[in-house]
C-alpha cells in the first residue's frame, strides 16, 4: 500500500515538472560533456573579488601639461561620450577572423600567429566541454577527447528530476571529437584555422540488446561550421556577424579532382588548385578520414602520416562508414605502418601521391585506397 502511494505521488510530481519544463526554456543544439574522467573547469571570479562600482566624486582631474584644472575640463573627462571613447580604445570592435570555403570545407583566416592563437583555441575547447587529448604545437595540431552532445538527450520531467542526482543514467549513443589544425596563412600576419569532426555511434550487436559496440559515422561539415562560428565569437567577433559570415560563405565552384594511374601502376590524385591551397585542404582531408599527421615538411611537400586503428583509439572495429580504412583485413599490412603523402605543384594544379615511409612510390592496394579517400574529400 505504501509503495502504491509513493508511486502515485512520484507520478504526480513528474506530471507537474513536465508542465513546468516547457515554460520559458530554449533547447540547445550543442551541449557537450566529455567522456573523460576529469574536466578542466573554466575560471570564475569569486564573488568577494567583484570590483565595486567606482565613485567619481573624489577623482583627481588630470592636469598634466595644463598647469591648472577647471571644472568644465573635469566634467568633459567624465562625460559618457568620453568614457565610451576610452573604453572603445581598450576593446576595439574589430573582427579578427573571417570564413573561407572551398567545396564542403570551411576554415577561419585569423589575424595573428599560430603561437599567439594556440592558448585561446585551447581555452575555447575546454569551455565548450572537451578535454584536450593531444597537443602538437610544432605540427600545429590539437585534438580533443571523445565527448557526447548532451543536447540530444530528450528533455522530460523524469530526466530533469533524476538527471541532477544520477546524471550517468542518461547518455547518448553518439560521441564526437574535433581536431584543430593551425597553418600560417597565405596573407602575412594571419593563421588559417581548420576544424575537422570525427564521430562514433553505438549499436547493439546481440538480439538481447545486452552487448554494444561503437563504430564510426561520417564527418559532419555543418557541425564543423558551427564550431568555427563559435570560435569566431570566442576570438572577439560579434555573434550576429559571425553567423552572417558562415551563411555568406557560399560554396565556390566545385574544385576538380581526378584520380589516375601512371605507367608504373602507381596512383596519382590531381587537384586543380595551387600548391598552397591544396596543401591546406589535403591536411584537413587527412584529419577527416582518420590519419594522424606526425610530422610535415612543407618545403618538400610531405605529410608524414599513420592511420589510427579505431580499436587502439578506444573504439572497436566496424563494418560501417570507415570500415574501408581497415586495410589489414584484406591485404594484411600492419596498421602501424607509416606513409608519406607527397604533394607537387605542376603548373596551376597539384598532384598527390602516396609514398612508403622510406620514400619510394607506393604501388599497393593500400595506396589506392588512401587516394580514393582523399579524392572523396577533395572532389
Secondary structure, 3 states (H helix, E strand, C coil): CHHHHHHHHHHHHHHHHHHHHCCCCCCCCCCEEECCCCCCCCCCCCHHHCCCCCCHHHCCCCCCCCCCCCHHHHHHHCCHHHHHHHHHHHCCCCCCEEEEEECCEEEEEEECCHHHHHHHHHHHHHHHCCCEEEEECCCCEEEECCEEEHHHCCCCHHHHHHHCCCHHHCCCCEEEEEEEEEEECCCCCEEEEEEEEEEEEEEECCCCCCCEEEEEECCCHHHHHHHHHHHHHHCCCCHHHHHHHHHHCCCCCCCCEEEEECCCCCEEEEECCCHHHHHHHHHHHHHHCCEEEEEEEHHHCEEEEEECCCCCCCCCCCCCHHHHHCHHHCCCCCCCCEEEEEEEEECCEEEEEEEECCCCECCCHHHHHHHHHHHHHHC
